[in-house]
Amino acid sequence: MKSSKWLVLTLVFALVFVLSACGSKKEDSASSSPSASAVAPTESAPASSAAASEEEIKPEDGAKLVVWYSASEKALVDEAAKAFKEKYGIDVEFQDVGPDKSIEKMITDGPAGVGADVFSAVHDRLGSAVQAGVVLPNDLHEEETKANNTQKAVDAWTIDGQLYGYPMSVETTAVFYNKDIVKEAPKTWDEVINFAKTYNDAKAQKYAYMWEVGNGYWSWGIFGGYGAYVFGKDGSDGSDIGLNKPEGVEAAKFFESLHDILPIKAADIKADIKTSLFTEGKLAMNVSGPWQTQEFKKALGDKLGVAEYPALPNGKPMMPFSGVKGFLVNANTKYPIAAKLFAQLISSEEFQQKNFELFGSLPSNKNVAASEKVTSDPFASVFLKQFDNSTPMPKISEMNAFWSTHEAALSSLWNDKADPQKTMDEWAKKMHDAIATAK
């Protein structure tokens, strides 16, 4: 299909584009709509985005890479590093920097030349990374990334039509339950509330249902289910904060009413406490993510079940936040080609399959998600269904204002049963102020 001359011209153009793009702002792509670039490549895709086989792209001579990833899942990087070494002869060094803190560290370390070449992250920090100019676009593998991963995952790593990340896994939350206490998870909140009235025993530390109420990530399912939004309807308009709109206030009213069936201060409901109560058989239903599936299986065995969230009193499903993990390439790396090749390899179908087998991580790759191993897994299949009923965390840089203000607002509603409208108004104002201060 391609002549050798065309291959050479494509490779040269790609190299020039990459080197000139380091640390700079991206150029606008032909289409500003992420949804317009689903599976098939666009006719007007830039030359640097043209699908190039791995054989056409050569890493820099003398390249060596540093990768940031979670220590608990280091085995995946080890396997990818081994495959990369065999294929390109390049060594890969692992460093323990998890995806929850990698972008903040890259903003500090990247420009100083001490950041990793490739690092994992969660998509909601992408806006901050792009704004700081510390990540390179996913250009060499753009078309195959779009073709191989779900649209939601691709959109999560795209800003203004430019793809940056290499999607690796998706995650959201659902309800683990102990079948010895509840044979089936309740389908509605009315059922949860009625069960809690018969089961709760604070002196014995027995509770029906628990989640980290003071954390916006864990509580958003209620707000999203009532139709509330953080930044505009698609999460991209930093000037349109919707928390104190009628939908947000209705959600706040229901949220604070649930204190009656979980009479614990917000600050006292922590992940380790929930885990301890659940594995001891004192907590019937525990909201968590797929990353705790193996831990709970080990503790509860066949007694463990997982279900989607109960429906809200308005009849609508809850819409929890969801995240897409992936890899990014440091804009200040000395080896951008090698780094992109490694990011592509470790996020490929083969390694997403390994990631599921090793850690139960839910794949963003369409083939892996549709594989018999995943679809027949009673836990993965439920989380993927809940992912369909989820709200991807906004990824614009203004999202920092949400994370810096959520705990105080939710704690006020929960602990003090503060006036919902007033509390949501104050939350929205604090976010506006934080955004203005950051500019």
VOGU-3710 file (C-alpha; in Angstrom, 3 decimals, decimal comma):
1> mksskwlvlt> 0,000/0,000/0,000  2,810/2,329/0,768  5,883/2,783/-1,320  9,255/2,924/0,358  9,545/6,583/-0,597  6,255/7,341/1,088  7,354/5,507/4,209  10,546/7,540/4,456  8,710/10,828/3,961  6,122/9,853/6,580
11> lvfalvfvls> 8,786/8,956/9,124  10,769/12,146/8,554  7,677/14,273/8,884  6,667/12,492/12,076  10,096/13,026/13,650  10,104/16,741/12,791  6,619/17,136/14,224  7,493/15,406/17,478  10,668/17,351/18,108  9,031/20,684/17,368
21> acgskkedsa> 6,065/19,847/19,590  8,102/19,271/22,767  6,774/21,443/25,564  4,755/23,595/23,234  1,054/23,946/22,764  -0,572/21,615/20,326  -1,860/22,676/16,932  -5,574/22,495/16,345  -6,622/19,313/14,671  -8,928/19,235/11,678
31> ssspsasava> -11,880/18,349/13,878  -12,581/19,911/17,246  -15,135/17,260/18,140  -13,711/14,184/19,866  -16,894/12,304/19,092  -16,339/12,868/15,374  -13,214/10,737/15,391  -14,483/7,463/16,767  -13,067/4,370/15,089  -12,231/5,275/11,517
41> ptesapassa> -9,389/7,715/10,879  -10,421/11,032/9,449  -9,478/11,862/5,882  -7,875/15,100/7,001  -5,734/13,576/9,742  -2,320/15,261/9,903  0,603/13,400/8,423  2,117/12,913/11,878  -1,028/11,065/12,858  -0,912/8,633/9,984
51> aaseeeikpe> -0,813/5,064/11,122  2,760/3,954/11,025  3,766/0,408/11,775  6,193/-0,248/14,594  8,747/-1,319/11,988  8,687/2,170/10,468  9,402/3,973/13,719  12,870/3,700/15,204  13,703/4,785/18,753  16,591/7,141/19,361
61> dgaklvvwys> 20,071/5,606/19,571  21,205/5,130/23,152  17,719/5,629/24,538  16,813/4,465/28,053  13,540/5,088/29,781  12,148/5,766/33,231  8,522/4,826/33,899  6,339/5,970/36,799  3,712/3,474/37,942  2,170/2,113/41,134
71> asekalvdea> 4,438/-0,199/43,122  1,520/-2,536/43,814  1,177/-3,184/40,081  4,862/-3,146/39,199  4,593/-6,638/37,688  2,886/-5,188/34,637  5,709/-2,746/33,974  8,243/-5,522/34,508  6,604/-7,642/31,819  6,279/-4,723/29,418
81> akafkekygi> 9,893/-3,701/30,043  11,054/-7,229/29,256  9,128/-7,242/25,977  10,410/-3,761/25,109  13,999/-4,769/25,797  13,652/-7,820/23,567  12,148/-5,775/20,760  14,239/-2,597/20,870  17,177/-3,347/23,163  16,193/-0,474/25,436
91> dvefqdvgpd> 16,292/-0,655/29,237  13,303/0,559/31,223  13,676/1,671/34,849  10,666/1,531/37,170  9,951/4,224/39,774  7,094/4,148/42,283  4,931/7,165/41,460  1,239/6,339/41,333  -1,274/7,761/38,858  -2,955/9,809/41,592
101> ksiekmitdg> 0,059/12,054/42,015  2,062/11,688/38,814  0,881/14,788/36,962  1,496/17,126/39,884  4,988/15,645/40,210  5,567/15,901/36,468  4,600/19,588/36,484  7,333/20,084/39,087  9,961/17,645/37,831  9,392/17,550/34,083
111> pagvgadvfs> 10,750/20,980/33,149  13,731/20,356/35,457  14,609/17,283/33,428  14,128/14,774/36,234  10,678/13,454/35,375  9,892/10,018/33,978  9,802/9,550/30,233  6,474/7,711/30,465  4,034/7,859/33,346  0,571/6,634/34,260
121> avhdrlgsav> -2,173/9,029/35,251  -5,917/9,401/35,592  -7,606/11,455/32,893  -9,134/14,097/35,177  -5,698/15,747/35,573  -5,082/15,992/31,841  -6,163/19,635/31,623  -3,572/20,666/34,188  -0,861/18,714/32,361  -1,714/20,262/28,998
131> qagvvlpndl> -1,949/23,721/30,500  1,510/23,250/32,038  2,914/21,950/28,739  4,376/18,795/30,256  2,858/16,146/27,964  3,245/15,280/24,296  0,326/14,408/22,022  -0,307/10,784/21,145  0,405/11,380/17,466  2,387/8,407/16,178
141> heeetkannt> -0,273/5,966/17,351  -3,331/8,195/17,283  -5,381/6,278/14,753  -4,849/2,835/16,223  -5,477/4,144/19,739  -8,822/5,533/18,611  -9,694/2,368/16,735  -8,778/-0,035/19,520  -10,247/1,670/22,576  -13,779/2,633/23,584
151> qkavdawtid> -14,985/6,071/22,591  -15,435/7,062/26,239  -11,798/6,209/26,947  -10,517/8,063/23,901  -12,634/11,125/24,717  -11,289/11,115/28,266  -7,751/11,583/26,983  -8,635/14,182/24,358  -8,704/17,945/24,755  -9,805/20,270/21,949
161> gqlygypmsv> -9,680/17,409/19,493  -6,107/16,446/20,350  -5,442/12,983/21,765  -2,754/12,938/24,459  -3,056/9,703/26,396  -2,669/6,019/25,711  -5,778/4,555/27,437  -5,105/1,551/29,650  -8,101/0,828/31,872  -11,405/2,228/32,988
171> ettavfynkd> -12,792/2,316/36,479  -15,804/3,368/38,401  -17,475/2,299/41,613  -20,256/-0,114/42,508  -21,688/-1,900/45,543  -19,957/-4,950/46,982  -22,221/-6,951/49,266  -22,057/-9,882/51,661  -24,483/-12,587/50,516  -24,709/-13,977/54,034
181> ivkeapktwd> -26,313/-10,700/55,106  -28,231/-9,723/51,980  -28,899/-12,449/49,411  -29,266/-9,862/46,679  -28,249/-6,239/46,639  -31,231/-3,858/46,929  -32,383/-2,368/43,639  -33,585/0,937/45,111  -32,614/3,316/47,870  -35,976/2,714/49,534
191> evinfaktyn> -34,960/-0,921/49,935  -31,564/0,100/51,333  -33,156/2,439/53,848  -35,711/-0,143/54,992  -33,012/-2,772/55,384  -30,767/-0,388/57,320  -33,527/0,296/59,826  -33,599/-3,412/60,701  -29,879/-4,171/60,477  -27,936/-1,185/61,816
201> dakaqkyaym> -26,493/-1,556/65,299  -24,073/1,272/66,067  -22,911/-0,242/69,371  -21,917/-3,452/67,564  -20,558/-1,417/64,636  -22,963/-3,105/62,258  -24,081/-1,050/59,290  -26,111/-1,718/56,177  -24,398/0,510/53,609  -21,269/2,634/53,673
211> wevgngywsw> -19,288/4,910/51,411  -16,884/7,801/51,963  -19,551/10,452/52,240  -17,200/13,422/52,626  -15,413/12,716/49,371  -16,792/14,183/46,154  -15,560/11,233/44,123  -17,542/8,722/46,158  -20,646/10,827/46,669  -21,046/12,133/43,130
221> gifggygayv> -23,274/9,232/42,066  -26,176/10,816/43,953  -25,604/14,265/42,467  -25,078/12,933/38,958  -28,226/10,812/39,232  -30,265/13,902/40,043  -28,916/15,605/36,925  -26,416/17,894/38,641  -23,213/18,798/36,839  -19,881/20,368/37,742
231> fgkdgsdgsd> -18,818/22,238/34,599  -21,481/22,555/31,914  -23,325/19,585/30,506  -20,204/17,973/29,050  -17,781/18,937/31,810  -15,779/21,325/29,667  -17,151/24,790/30,511  -15,254/26,147/33,495  -17,514/29,222/33,675  -20,696/27,158/34,121
241> iglnkpegve> -20,730/25,639/37,609  -23,954/23,689/38,088  -23,656/22,501/41,671  -26,206/24,976/43,041  -28,765/24,524/40,273  -32,099/22,896/41,303  -30,801/19,418/40,424  -27,791/19,847/42,706  -29,919/21,132/45,571  -32,361/18,205/45,288
251> aakffeslhd> -29,420/15,822/45,365  -28,036/17,599/48,439  -31,354/17,150/50,244  -31,377/13,399/49,618  -27,666/13,102/50,390  -27,959/14,617/53,843  -31,098/12,564/54,620  -29,003/9,398/54,391  -27,156/10,360/57,559  -30,111/8,789/59,349
261> ilpikaadik> -29,048/5,312/58,189  -25,316/5,960/58,505  -24,987/8,014/61,700  -21,217/8,541/61,572  -19,297/11,782/61,083  -17,992/12,206/57,542  -14,363/12,367/58,688  -14,725/8,995/60,429  -15,781/7,068/57,320  -12,472/6,075/55,765
271> adiktslfte> -11,517/3,411/53,255  -9,666/1,276/55,783  -12,553/1,387/58,238  -15,037/0,312/55,570  -12,749/-2,453/54,439  -12,240/-3,711/57,963  -15,963/-3,767/58,789  -16,815/-5,425/55,471  -14,231/-8,169/55,697  -15,236/-8,822/59,335
281> gklamnvsgp> -18,830/-9,383/58,245  -20,235/-6,313/60,010  -20,940/-4,196/56,934  -23,528/-5,562/54,514  -22,809/-3,302/51,525  -19,568/-1,525/50,812  -19,086/0,937/47,956  -15,715/0,511/46,312  -13,964/-0,070/43,016  -12,731/-3,078/41,044
291> wqtqefkkal> -9,273/-2,672/42,527  -10,544/-4,226/45,779  -12,212/-7,234/44,155  -9,356/-9,649/44,844  -8,950/-8,411/48,413  -12,652/-8,914/49,141  -12,725/-12,310/47,406  -9,909/-13,463/49,641  -11,799/-12,364/52,751  -15,352/-13,399/51,858
301> gdklgvaeyp> -14,959/-16,081/49,197  -18,290/-17,178/47,713  -20,157/-14,820/50,002  -18,969/-11,831/47,944  -21,236/-10,212/45,374  -21,223/-6,932/43,487  -24,088/-4,951/42,029  -24,777/-1,671/40,327  -25,914/1,217/42,524  -29,531/1,283/43,781
311> alpngkpmmp> -31,909/3,552/41,894  -32,599/6,961/43,384  -35,975/8,084/44,738  -36,522/9,959/41,464  -36,373/6,607/39,656  -33,117/7,475/37,900  -29,903/5,453/38,123  -27,028/6,885/40,097  -24,256/8,306/37,953  -20,949/7,911/39,809
321> fsgvkgflvn> -17,764/9,480/38,608  -15,598/7,309/36,409  -11,960/7,545/35,472  -9,779/6,349/32,666  -6,219/5,425/33,489  -3,607/5,657/30,826  -0,057/6,574/29,993  1,382/9,928/29,036  4,704/10,929/27,533  6,773/13,639/29,187
331> antkypiaak> 7,168/16,680/26,907  10,710/17,088/28,207  11,898/13,553/27,585  15,187/13,129/25,738  13,718/10,137/23,929  10,235/11,033/22,651  10,103/8,297/20,020  11,225/5,541/22,396  8,844/6,854/25,056  5,900/6,807/22,660
341> lfaqlissee> 6,750/3,302/21,538  6,782/2,101/25,135  3,513/3,881/25,975  1,952/2,210/22,958  3,300/-1,216/23,879  2,228/-1,222/27,520  -1,277/0,018/26,652  -1,727/-2,461/23,799  -4,343/-5,211/23,670  -1,791/-7,767/24,862
351> fqqknfelfg> -0,878/-5,831/27,986  -4,427/-4,739/28,768  -5,236/-8,451/28,776  -2,328/-9,052/31,163  -3,470/-6,135/33,317  -6,896/-7,733/33,683  -5,429/-11,143/34,469  -2,922/-9,774/36,990  -4,997/-7,154/38,759  -8,562/-7,343/37,461
361> slpsnknvaa> -8,224/-3,898/35,881  -11,078/-3,206/33,481  -9,809/-2,819/29,919  -10,465/0,168/27,677  -9,449/-1,944/24,684  -12,602/-3,045/22,882  -11,375/-6,535/22,029  -10,295/-7,293/25,576  -13,524/-5,880/27,031  -15,510/-8,128/24,680
371> sekvtsdpfa> -13,417/-11,215/25,398  -14,981/-14,223/27,090  -12,657/-13,849/30,088  -13,979/-10,388/30,850  -17,643/-10,786/29,930  -17,960/-14,018/31,932  -16,382/-12,488/35,028  -19,237/-11,682/37,457  -17,337/-8,740/38,921  -15,774/-7,170/35,831
381> svflkqfdns> -19,025/-7,403/33,884  -20,936/-5,501/36,595  -18,331/-2,761/36,819  -18,343/-2,353/33,042  -22,146/-2,002/33,115  -21,829/0,604/35,858  -19,168/2,352/33,773  -21,831/2,815/31,097  -23,937/4,560/33,755  -21,208/6,873/34,968
391> tpmpkisemn> -19,992/10,409/34,498  -16,367/10,776/33,397  -14,654/13,206/35,744  -14,208/16,580/34,045  -10,612/16,975/32,883  -10,326/20,720/32,472  -7,814/22,387/34,760  -10,641/24,114/36,662  -11,480/20,695/38,162  -8,814/21,440/40,767
401> afwstheaal> -11,303/23,890/42,278  -13,782/21,039/42,787  -11,250/18,850/44,557  -10,118/21,661/46,842  -13,649/22,468/48,026  -15,685/19,255/47,949  -14,917/17,914/51,400  -15,982/20,982/53,355  -19,301/21,275/51,526  -20,215/17,602/51,778
411> sslwndkadp> -19,162/17,397/55,408  -21,323/20,391/56,239  -24,347/18,758/54,614  -23,674/15,400/56,254  -22,571/16,355/59,753  -24,653/19,468/60,318  -27,584/18,951/57,944  -26,857/22,447/56,704  -29,343/24,222/54,459  -28,946/22,525/51,037
421> qktmdewakk> -29,455/25,609/48,855  -27,181/27,785/50,981  -24,493/25,116/51,186  -24,503/24,466/47,451  -24,433/28,223/46,747  -21,404/28,588/49,013  -19,709/25,591/47,361  -20,227/27,075/43,913  -18,891/30,454/45,072  -15,788/28,862/46,576
431> mhdaiatak> -15,138/27,145/43,279  -15,556/30,372/41,311  -13,145/32,088/43,719  -10,595/29,264/43,467  -10,717/29,353/39,665  -10,272/33,133/39,624  -7,317/32,892/42,012  -5,632/30,254/39,864  -5,690/32,461/36,762
//
